[in-house]
Amino acid sequence: MATLGNLLLAYVLYFLARVVFLLVNYSYFEQGLTASHLLEMFRGGLVFDTSAILVTNIPYIVLMLLPWHRKENPAYQNVCRWLFMVVNGLALAVNLCDSVYFRYTMRRTTTTVFGEFSNEGNLGSVFLTEVGRHWYLLIVFLLLMWAVWRCYVTTGLRKSDFLTASGGRIQSSEHKVHGSEFKKGIVPWHYNVAALLSMVVFAPLIVAGIRGGFTTAVRPITISNANQYVNRPIEAALVLNTPFSLYRTIGKNVFVVPNYFADEITMAKIYSPIHRPGNDLRLTVDSSRLAVDSLQLSADMKKKNVVVLIVESFGREYIGALNKTLENGRYKGYTPCVDSLIGRSITFTHSYCNGRKSIDGMPSILSSIPMFVEPFFLTPASMNHVSGMAALLGAEGYQTAFFHGAQRGSMGFQAFSRATGFQQYYGREDYNADPRFGGDADFDGMWAIWDEPFLQYYATKMSEMRQPFMTAVFTASSHHPYAVPEQYKSTYPEEGIVIHKCIRYTDMAIGRFFERASREPWFKNTIFVLTSDHTNLSDHAYYQTDLGGFCSPIIIYEPGNASLQPAVLNKIAQQIDILPTVMGMLNYKKPYLAFGIDLLNTPAEQTWAVNYLNGIYQYVKHGHVLQFDGQQTRAIYSLTDSLMKHNLKGRVPQQPQMELELKAIIQQYMERMTQDRLLAD
């Protein structure tokens, strides 16, 4: 009974942690939240809590039920008590931590987080900063652990009841233990039988609880099973718990090939990631457009410079020029410099990132590889042969370099840049070694060199490169801990949510970069692309939906091309489109792999986007977003239904075709990941 009572305490901890998770992130879940639906999600949460509690507490259960009379002593029981406290205290801690981390990823943390931050030396500072900012969670943790300690159920023996044993003989007079009588000098058989029966009864219950059910048809539950209890993919995070997400992703085969299509030829006719300039004319249907494309394909490749700015957390939500209808036209945004840049650029009415982490954004933007299931660079597939914009252009005589103001190795970016063909990497150490700049005096104290000086360094280094060159920079300042340099604290005070002042600072840094670049001789021979790695904190309901959480800007600026008129094109764009679009602008002629499309040479009705959230694929096309769990469509919404309130499943004529196309994309991705086929055939 003591074991059962204490396991019930663990259930209470998990339940209260889920309540805290909901309260901290309520704005993400409030849409369509009713009492009955909340109960359904909490009922589903009980299934995942059972699995996590039983897995993490197996050592405790075994120690408590062991049919061995010598365990009936104070020291042994104290060991059991402390084991229970430590294991369930850690479970509570990671659940509470995810209450904060969720808003950045929109999902529960998995084991890939250890690979993502394996090279960071400042995680202690990050953790302490968040503890200070969310002090109330620390108080919740301490109060709950105190309550568990007080409520912990002992074996029921008084101190004077414990017996000492030697050689199987009890050196004491008669005592009663859980109703079984220790007769003088003899260990009663009732005790051993009762303990053995307890283990026999518990064993199948534990197995069933871990698997998620008793029947043989039940496979061990996984993260994706949470979707059966939710109406929206984002809600799966509320059903799950973090210990479950962590242990279910240890050493798992991330990429599993579905069998939607029996042969590759049929699948390739629907979708193929192999681009063959000259054969991609099937993407265009207008005869006049065909003539233009044919003329372009006959021309030589344009050796223009390519500059890609990946701006940390710079979501569409913050950009006034991309939100003219928000708040009835009164929304001004926080990016006057980027607003001005958009007035001279090509951008898109709908544009999305392909993941929710920095390590998702890098492959999507620079190699046209989206994030499905987990960041592929944190899986065994990272050993695949992979290309990207740097490798393709490097083979054409380009000088290539990647810039990131953090220490070398941070976030795995140096490894990624080298694997995808960047010839040079410039980080914090290189910035510090350049006497023309401020060195570590410009370090933000947490992650990297502040954006303003590092972007000036970026422009300076490009002026020292021979043309043509291809470079990418990853900024850092618009990020946790949401600080700006001391000299700008009065210029960019706190406003709105905590990230807004950082967005203003980074926007200024971008403006100063373009001001500097415009004076360089290489400026008008350059194609600039600006996007974000992912989105971040939000205070608008539209950007907190399943799809809204992926809204990132994609801005293409070519100052030396008078024929490329500034416009907001009524198209769907995504990060994986950046590589093929740039290669199209350069009139690149060789085959290459890219999961995206050339946005400027694809009709609007054929543009699309895809992303993955909590076991659900989201496919955007034909004015709708389809949510697919790998087997069936769960929902389909109109893009005009900005809050995703009206599920049109079964009522959209394009649904069967969208399902077919999405299946082809998924199978192509999984086959190529598992077969090391990420290069052009």
C-alpha positions in Angstrom: 0.0 0.0 0.0 2.9 2.4 0.7 4.2 1.9 -2.9 0.8 2.6 -4.4 0.3 5.6 -2.2 3.6 7.1 -3.2 3.0 6.5 -6.9 -0.3 8.4 -6.5 1.8 11.3 -5.2 3.8 11.2 -8.5 0.5 11.4 -10.4 -0.4 14.5 -8.4 2.9 16.1 -9.2 2.5 15.4 -13.0 -1.1 16.7 -12.9 -0.1 19.9 -11.1 2.9 20.4 -13.5 0.4 20.2 -16.4 -1.8 22.7 -14.8 1.1 25.1 -14.4 2.1 24.4 -18.1 -1.4 25.4 -19.2 -1.5 28.5 -17.1 1.9 29.8 -18.2 1.0 29.3 -21.8 -2.7 29.8 -21.7 -2.8 32.2 -24.7 -1.6 29.3 -27.0 -4.4 27.0 -25.9 -7.4 29.2 -25.1 -8.8 29.1 -28.6 -11.7 26.6 -28.7 -10.9 25.5 -25.1 -13.9 24.1 -23.3 -14.3 22.3 -20.1 -15.1 19.0 -21.8 -12.1 19.3 -24.2 -9.8 20.2 -21.3 -11.0 17.1 -19.5 -10.3 15.0 -22.6 -6.8 16.3 -22.9 -6.1 15.7 -19.2 -7.5 12.2 -19.6 -5.1 11.7 -22.4 -2.3 13.2 -20.3 -3.0 10.5 -17.7 -2.0 7.8 -20.2 1.4 9.5 -20.9 1.9 10.3 -17.2 1.4 6.6 -16.4 4.0 5.6 -18.9 6.5 8.2 -17.6 5.9 7.5 -13.9 6.3 3.8 -14.3 9.4 4.0 -16.4 11.2 6.5 -14.2 10.1 4.8 -11.0 10.9 1.2 -11.9 14.0 1.1 -9.6 11.9 2.5 -6.7 9.1 0.0 -7.3 11.5 -3.0 -7.4 13.2 -1.9 -4.2 9.9 -1.4 -2.4 8.4 -4.8 -3.5 11.5 -6.9 -3.3 10.6 -10.1 -1.3 13.4 -9.8 1.1 12.8 -9.3 4.8 16.1 -7.5 5.4 14.8 -4.4 3.7 12.6 -3.8 6.7 15.0 -1.4 8.4 15.2 2.5 8.6 18.3 2.8 6.4 16.8 0.9 3.5 13.5 2.7 3.7 15.3 6.1 3.7 17.2 5.1 0.6 13.9 4.3 -1.1 12.4 7.6 0.1 15.3 9.7 -1.3 15.3 7.8 -4.6 11.6 8.6 -5.0 12.2 12.3 -4.2 15.2 12.6 -6.6 13.5 10.9 -9.5 10.2 12.6 -9.3 11.8 15.9 -8.4 13.8 15.8 -11.6 10.6 14.9 -13.5 8.8 17.9 -11.9 11.8 20.2 -12.7 11.9 19.3 -16.5 8.1 19.7 -16.7 8.3 23.2 -15.2 11.3 24.1 -17.4 9.3 23.2 -20.5 6.5 25.5 -19.3 9.0 28.3 -20.3 10.8 26.6 -23.2 7.5 25.6 -25.0 6.8 29.1 -26.4 10.0 28.9 -28.4 9.5 25.4 -29.9 5.7 24.8 -29.6 6.4 21.3 -28.5 7.8 19.2 -25.6 11.5 18.9 -25.4 13.1 15.7 -26.8 16.6 14.3 -26.4 17.8 16.2 -29.5 18.1 19.2 -27.2 21.3 17.8 -25.8 22.9 17.7 -29.2 21.6 21.2 -30.1 23.3 22.8 -27.1 26.2 20.4 -26.6 28.8 23.0 -27.6 27.4 25.8 -25.4 29.4 26.9 -22.3 26.8 29.4 -21.1 23.9 27.2 -20.3 24.3 27.7 -16.6 23.9 31.5 -17.1 20.9 30.9 -19.3 19.3 28.7 -16.7 19.9 31.1 -13.9 18.6 34.0 -15.9 15.4 32.1 -16.6 15.0 31.1 -12.9 15.3 34.7 -12.0 12.7 35.7 -14.6 10.3 32.9 -13.7 11.0 32.9 -9.9 7.4 31.8 -9.2 8.1 28.4 -10.9 11.0 27.9 -8.5 8.6 28.6 -5.6 6.1 26.1 -7.0 8.8 23.5 -7.3 10.0 23.9 -3.7 6.4 23.9 -2.3 5.5 20.8 -4.2 8.6 18.9 -3.2 8.1 19.9 0.4 4.5 18.6 0.2 5.6 15.3 -1.3 8.2 14.8 1.4 5.5 15.4 4.1 3.0 13.2 2.4 5.3 10.3 1.6 3.9 7.1 2.8 6.3 4.9 4.9 6.0 1.1 5.3 3.9 1.6 8.3 6.5 0.3 10.8 7.5 2.3 13.8 11.1 2.6 14.5 10.8 0.2 17.4 9.2 -2.3 15.0 12.2 -2.7 12.7 13.9 -6.0 13.2 17.5 -6.9 12.6 18.3 -10.2 11.0 21.2 -12.6 10.8 21.4 -15.7 8.7 17.7 -15.7 8.2 16.9 -15.7 11.9 15.1 -12.8 13.5 16.7 -11.8 16.8 13.6 -10.3 18.4 10.4 -11.1 20.1 7.1 -11.2 18.2 6.1 -8.1 16.1 3.4 -7.4 13.5 4.5 -6.2 10.1 1.6 -5.2 7.7 -0.5 -7.7 9.5 2.0 -10.6 9.2 3.4 -11.9 12.4 7.1 -12.4 12.8 7.3 -15.4 15.1 10.2 -15.5 17.4 13.3 -16.6 15.5 11.4 -17.3 12.2 10.7 -15.1 9.1 6.9 -15.8 8.5 6.1 -17.3 5.1 3.2 -14.9 4.7 5.7 -12.0 4.3 7.6 -13.5 1.5 4.5 -14.8 -0.3 2.7 -11.4 0.0 5.8 -9.6 -1.4 6.2 -12.1 -4.2 2.5 -11.8 -5.1 2.8 -8.0 -5.1 5.6 -8.2 -7.7 3.7 -10.7 -9.8 0.6 -8.5 -9.8 2.5 -5.3 -10.4 4.6 -6.6 -13.3 1.9 -6.9 -16.0 0.3 -3.6 -14.8 3.7 -1.9 -15.2 4.2 -3.3 -18.7 0.6 -2.3 -19.8 1.0 1.2 -18.3 4.3 1.8 -20.1 2.9 0.5 -23.4 -0.3 2.5 -23.1 -2.8 -0.4 -22.8 -3.3 -4.1 -22.2 -4.3 -5.5 -25.7 -1.8 -7.0 -28.0 -3.0 -4.5 -30.7 -1.6 -1.7 -28.6 1.9 -0.7 -29.7 4.0 1.2 -27.2 2.7 4.7 -27.3 4.8 7.4 -28.8 4.7 11.2 -29.0 2.5 11.2 -32.0 -0.3 9.3 -30.1 -1.0 12.5 -28.2 -2.8 13.8 -31.3 -5.8 11.4 -30.7 -6.8 13.6 -27.7 -6.4 17.0 -29.3 -8.1 19.2 -31.8 -5.0 21.1 -32.9 -1.4 19.9 -33.1 -0.1 22.6 -30.7 -2.4 21.0 -28.0 -0.3 17.8 -28.1 2.2 19.5 -25.9 -0.4 19.9 -23.2 -1.2 16.2 -23.3 2.4 15.1 -23.2 4.9 15.4 -20.4 8.6 16.1 -20.8 10.0 13.0 -19.1 8.0 10.9 -21.6 9.2 12.9 -24.6 12.8 12.6 -23.4 12.8 8.8 -22.8 10.8 8.0 -25.9 13.3 9.7 -28.1 16.5 8.1 -26.7 18.2 6.2 -29.5 15.1 6.0 -31.6 15.1 5.6 -35.4 13.8 9.1 -36.3 13.1 8.6 -40.0 10.7 5.8 -41.0 9.9 5.3 -44.7 6.1 5.1 -45.4 4.8 3.0 -48.2 2.5 5.5 -49.8 3.9 4.7 -53.3 5.1 1.3 -54.5 7.5 2.7 -57.2 9.6 5.8 -57.4 8.6 6.7 -60.9 5.0 7.2 -59.9 6.0 9.2 -56.8 8.5 11.4 -58.8 5.7 12.3 -61.3 3.8 13.9 -58.4 6.8 15.4 -56.6 10.6 15.2 -56.9 13.2 17.3 -55.1 15.7 16.9 -58.0 15.9 20.1 -60.0 17.1 19.8 -63.6 17.2 23.2 -65.3 15.6 22.8 -68.7 13.2 20.1 -67.5 11.6 22.3 -64.8 9.5 23.9 -67.5 6.6 21.6 -66.5 6.2 24.0 -63.5 5.1 26.8 -65.9 1.8 26.6 -67.8 1.6 30.0 -69.5 3.0 29.8 -73.1 4.5 33.3 -73.0 6.2 32.4 -69.8 7.7 29.3 -71.4 9.4 31.5 -74.0 10.9 33.6 -71.3 12.1 30.6 -69.4 13.6 29.0 -72.5 15.5 32.2 -73.3 16.8 32.4 -69.7 17.9 28.8 -69.8 19.9 29.5 -73.0 21.8 32.3 -71.3 25.0 32.0 -69.4 25.0 31.7 -65.6 25.0 35.1 -63.8 28.0 35.3 -61.5 26.3 37.6 -59.0 27.2 37.7 -55.3 24.8 36.1 -52.9 24.3 37.4 -49.3 21.9 35.6 -47.0 21.0 37.2 -43.7 19.5 34.8 -41.2 18.1 37.0 -38.4 17.6 35.4 -35.1 13.9 35.1 -34.1 12.9 37.8 -36.6 9.3 36.6 -37.2 6.8 38.2 -39.5 4.8 39.4 -36.5 7.2 42.2 -35.7 7.4 43.6 -39.2 5.0 46.5 -39.9 5.2 46.3 -43.7 4.0 42.7 -43.6 1.1 43.3 -41.2 -0.8 46.2 -42.7 -4.1 44.6 -42.0 -3.3 43.7 -38.4 -5.2 45.6 -35.7 -7.4 47.2 -38.4 -4.4 48.8 -40.1 -3.1 50.4 -36.9 -0.2 48.0 -36.3 3.1 49.8 -37.0 5.6 47.1 -36.0 9.1 47.4 -34.7 11.2 47.3 -37.8 11.4 50.7 -39.7 14.6 49.8 -41.4 13.4 46.4 -42.7 10.1 48.1 -43.7 12.1 50.4 -45.9 14.0 47.5 -47.3 10.7 45.7 -48.2 9.7 48.7 -50.2 12.7 48.0 -52.5 12.3 44.2 -52.5 10.3 41.1 -53.4 8.4 39.5 -50.6 5.3 37.3 -50.3 1.8 37.4 -48.9 2.4 34.1 -47.1 5.9 33.0 -46.0 6.9 30.4 -43.5 9.9 28.8 -41.7 10.2 25.1 -41.9 11.0 24.5 -38.2 11.0 26.1 -34.8 14.7 26.0 -33.9 17.9 27.6 -35.1 19.2 24.1 -36.1 16.0 23.7 -38.2 16.5 27.0 -40.0 20.1 26.4 -41.2 19.4 23.3 -43.4 16.1 24.7 -44.6 17.6 28.1 -45.7 21.0 27.0 -47.0 20.4 23.4 -48.2 16.6 23.4 -48.9 16.1 20.5 -46.4 13.0 21.0 -44.1 12.7 19.7 -40.6 10.5 16.6 -40.4 10.2 14.8 -37.0 13.6 16.0 -35.6 16.4 18.3 -36.9 18.2 16.0 -39.3 21.6 17.4 -38.3 21.1 16.0 -34.8 20.3 12.5 -36.0 22.5 9.8 -37.6 21.4 11.2 -41.0 23.8 14.0 -40.3 26.5 11.7 -41.7 24.7 11.7 -45.1 26.4 13.4 -48.0 24.7 16.8 -48.3 25.1 19.9 -50.4 23.8 23.4 -50.3 24.1 26.8 -51.8 27.7 27.2 -50.7 28.8 23.9 -52.2 26.9 24.5 -55.5 28.3 28.0 -56.0 31.7 27.0 -54.7 32.0 24.6 -57.5 31.3 27.5 -59.9 34.3 29.5 -58.6 32.6 31.4 -55.8 34.4 32.2 -52.6 32.1 31.2 -49.7 32.0 32.1 -46.0 29.7 31.7 -43.0 29.6 34.3 -40.2 28.3 33.8 -36.7 29.3 36.0 -33.8 29.3 33.2 -31.2 32.3 31.1 -30.3 33.4 28.5 -32.8 31.3 25.3 -32.5 28.3 27.1 -31.0 24.9 25.5 -32.0 26.8 23.1 -34.3 26.8 25.9 -37.0 30.5 25.4 -37.8 30.1 21.7 -38.4 27.0 22.4 -40.6 28.7 25.1 -42.6 31.7 22.9 -43.3 29.5 19.9 -44.2 27.6 22.0 -46.7 30.5 23.5 -48.5 31.4 26.8 -46.8 35.1 27.4 -47.3 35.6 29.8 -44.4 33.9 30.3 -41.0 34.2 33.5 -39.1 33.1 33.5 -35.4 33.7 35.4 -32.2 37.4 34.5 -32.1 37.9 36.0 -35.5 36.1 39.1 -34.7 38.2 39.5 -31.5 41.4 39.1 -33.5 40.6 41.9 -35.9 42.1 45.2 -34.4 39.7 47.3 -36.4 36.8 46.3 -34.1 36.0 46.3 -30.4 36.9 42.7 -29.6 35.2 41.1 -26.5 34.1 44.6 -25.4 31.3 44.0 -28.0 30.4 40.6 -26.5 26.8 40.4 -25.2 28.0 38.4 -22.2 25.8 35.4 -23.0 25.8 34.3 -26.7 27.7 36.3 -29.2 29.0 39.7 -30.5 26.2 42.3 -30.6 24.5 42.5 -34.0 25.4 46.1 -34.8 29.2 45.7 -34.6 29.2 42.1 -36.0 27.2 43.1 -39.1 29.7 45.9 -39.7 32.4 43.3 -39.5 30.5 41.1 -41.9 30.3 43.9 -44.5 34.0 44.7 -44.0 35.1 41.1 -44.5 33.0 40.8 -47.7 34.7 43.8 -49.1 38.0 41.8 -48.7 36.6 38.8 -50.6 37.0 38.4 -54.3 33.9 38.3 -56.4 31.8 36.4 -57.0 31.2 35.4 -53.4 28.4 33.7 -51.5 28.1 34.4 -47.7 25.6 33.9 -44.9 25.4 35.5 -41.5 23.5 34.3 -38.5 22.7 37.1 -36.0 22.2 36.7 -32.3 20.9 39.7 -30.4 17.2 39.3 -30.9 17.2 36.3 -28.5 17.1 35.4 -24.9 18.1 37.0 -22.5 16.4 39.8 -24.4 18.9 42.5 -23.7 20.3 45.4 -25.7 23.7 47.1 -25.4 24.0 49.5 -22.5 24.2 52.6 -24.7 20.9 51.7 -26.3 18.8 51.0 -23.2 17.2 54.5 -23.3 16.9 54.4 -27.1 15.1 51.0 -27.0 13.2 50.8 -23.7 10.9 48.0 -22.6 7.6 47.9 -24.7 5.0 45.3 -25.5 6.7 41.9 -24.8 10.3 41.5 -23.8 11.7 40.8 -27.2 10.3 44.0 -28.9 13.2 46.2 -27.8 15.7 43.6 -29.1 13.9 43.5 -32.5 14.2 47.3 -32.7 17.9 47.1 -31.9 18.5 44.3 -34.5 16.4 46.2 -37.1 18.7 49.3 -36.6 21.8 47.0 -37.0 20.3 45.7 -40.3 19.7 49.2 -41.5 23.3 50.2 -40.7 24.5 47.1 -42.5 22.7 48.0 -45.7 23.9 51.6 -45.4 27.5 50.4 -45.2 27.0 47.8 -47.9 25.5 50.3 -50.3 28.8 52.2 -50.4 30.8 49.1 -51.5 31.7 48.3 -55.1 30.1 44.8 -54.8 26.7 46.1 -53.7 24.9 46.3 -57.0 26.3 43.0 -58.1 24.6 41.2 -55.2 21.4 39.3 -54.5 20.4 39.8 -50.8 18.0 37.4 -49.0 16.8 38.2 -45.5 14.8 35.7 -43.4 14.6 34.5 -39.8 15.7 31.2 -38.5 12.4 30.8 -36.7 9.7 32.8 -34.9 9.7 33.7 -31.2 7.6 35.3 -28.5 4.2 36.4 -29.7 1.4 38.7 -28.4 -1.1 38.3 -31.3 -3.5 35.4 -31.5 -2.9 34.9 -35.3 0.8 34.1 -34.7 0.0 31.7 -31.9 -1.9 29.2 -34.0 -0.5 26.0 -35.4 0.4 27.7 -38.7 1.0 31.2 -37.3 3.8 30.0 -35.2 5.8 29.4 -38.5 5.3 32.8 -40.1 8.8 34.1 -41.1 9.7 36.8 -43.6 11.4 36.0 -46.9 12.8 39.2 -48.5 14.7 39.2 -51.8 16.6 42.4 -52.6 18.6 42.8 -55.8 19.7 46.5 -56.0 21.4 46.1 -59.4 18.4 44.6 -61.2 16.0 47.3 -62.5 13.8 44.6 -64.1 13.0 43.0 -60.7 10.3 45.4 -59.5 9.6 45.6 -55.8 6.4 43.8 -55.0 4.5 41.7 -52.4 3.7 38.7 -54.5 0.5 36.8 -53.8 2.4 33.5 -53.4 3.2 30.9 -50.7 6.9 30.9 -49.7 9.0 28.9 -47.3 12.6 28.8 -46.3 13.4 25.7 -48.4 12.4 27.8 -51.5 15.4 30.2 -50.9 18.0 28.0 -52.5 16.2 27.1 -55.7 14.9 30.7 -56.1 18.5 32.1 -55.9 19.8 29.4 -58.2 17.0 30.4 -60.7 18.0 34.1 -60.4 21.6 33.1 -61.2 20.4 30.9 -64.1 22.3 27.9 -62.6 22.3 25.1 -65.2 23.2 21.9 -63.4 21.0 19.4 -61.6 20.8 19.8 -57.8 18.6 18.6 -54.9 16.3 21.1 -53.2 13.0 20.2 -51.5 11.6 23.7 -52.3 10.8 25.4 -55.5 11.9 28.5 -57.5 9.4 31.1 -56.3 10.0 33.6 -59.1 9.5 31.0 -61.9 6.6 29.1 -60.4 2.9 30.2 -60.9 1.2 31.3 -57.7 -1.2 28.4 -57.7 1.7 25.9 -57.6 3.5 27.5 -54.7 3.3 25.6 -51.3 4.8 25.2 -47.9 5.2 22.4 -45.4 6.2 22.1 -41.8 6.0 19.6 -38.9 4.5 20.1 -35.5 3.9 17.4 -32.8 3.4 14.5 -35.2 1.4 16.5 -37.6 2.5 17.6 -41.1 1.0 21.0 -42.2 0.8 21.5 -46.0 -0.2 24.9 -47.3 -1.5 25.2 -50.9 -4.6 26.2 -52.8 -5.5 28.8 -50.2 -5.7 26.1 -47.5 -3.6 24.4 -44.8 -4.0 20.6 -44.5 -3.0 18.9 -41.3 -2.0 15.2 -41.8 -0.9 12.8 -39.2 1.0 10.4 -41.6 -2.1 8.2 -42.2 -5.1 10.5 -42.6 -6.1 14.2 -42.7 -7.0 15.5 -39.3 -8.1 19.0 -40.4 -8.1 21.5 -43.2 -8.5 25.2 -42.9 -8.8 28.2 -45.2 -5.9 30.6 -45.0 -8.5 33.3 -44.6 -9.5 31.6 -41.4 -6.6 33.2 -39.6 -7.4 31.7 -36.2 -8.0 28.2 -37.6 -11.5 27.9 -36.1 -13.4 26.1 -38.9 -12.3 22.6 -39.9 -13.3 22.0 -43.5 -12.2 18.4 -43.7 -14.1 16.6 -46.5 -15.5 19.9 -47.9 -12.5 21.1 -49.9 -12.2 19.8 -53.5 -8.4 20.0 -53.5 -8.1 17.9 -50.4 -7.4 14.5 -52.2 -4.7 16.1 -54.4 -3.1 17.9 -51.4 -2.9 14.6 -49.6 -1.3 12.9 -52.6 1.3 15.6 -53.0 2.1 15.7 -49.3 2.5 11.9 -49.2 5.0 12.2 -52.1 7.0 14.9 -50.2 7.1 12.9 -47.0 8.2 9.6 -48.7 10.8 11.3 -50.9 12.2 12.9 -47.7 12.2 9.7 -45.6 13.7 7.6 -48.4 16.5 10.0 -49.2 17.3 10.5 -45.5 17.5 6.7 -44.8 19.3 5.9 -48.1 21.8 8.8 -48.0 20.5 10.3 -51.2 20.6 14.0 -50.5 22.5 14.9 -53.6 21.2 15.1 -57.2 20.9 11.6 -58.7 
